[in-house]
Amino acid sequence: LDSLIDGIDRPITTLALYRRVKPAIARIGCLHTSIGFEEALYESFNEDANCFPLLLAHDSTGVFVLEQLGADDRVRVGDELMSISGQPVEDIYATLLTAIPLDGYSQVGKEALLRYQFPVWYRSMVSVSNAFEVVLRRGQELDTMFLNGVHESLVPGYEDIMARPMTLSIANKVATWQIPSFSRRALKSQKQRFKQEVKRYMRQMREADVHSLIIDLR
């Protein structure tokens, strides 16, 4: 608590207070313990196109573009993102990952959430803006450009994330089992039951004489 109070020597905005408190709450390690915005602030956010316009994938090698939400065709899927508005993207991820509440210490779940929700988390924890200066790397070349923000309605929400079924694909005796979520609610929305699907997939793999299995939890 002392670290939260330290440095507050004058009135601050609701958003500034939220950004201070959110990481502390997340450290509790409980998905159901969090804080949110007052409704008026949230509604004011959605009056404008102020979300970052790219979906991103983050791994040990860097941060890469998954999808362009806006209409700017200069950005390509697979481009490596180096910075946003002068801030290194790895620093941004460090800020966001400390603010996301999940049970225990699962970084995988946080990374998975940011694949779809980076624009919303960036807005709430880093910056509310209508335009973003980005530095992208393609091979050995760096390219700097300005991107317009997009409305939150273009960012995948919880229902969109959950709207992917569990699937199994088999090729050359290698099976890829994709499990987007273990949530009963998510599986039910896809008319799936985990135990039944497991039995069905195991039967399919035996019949196909599968030698290797890849389990994709993204």
Disulfide bonds with the S-S distance in Angstrom:
none
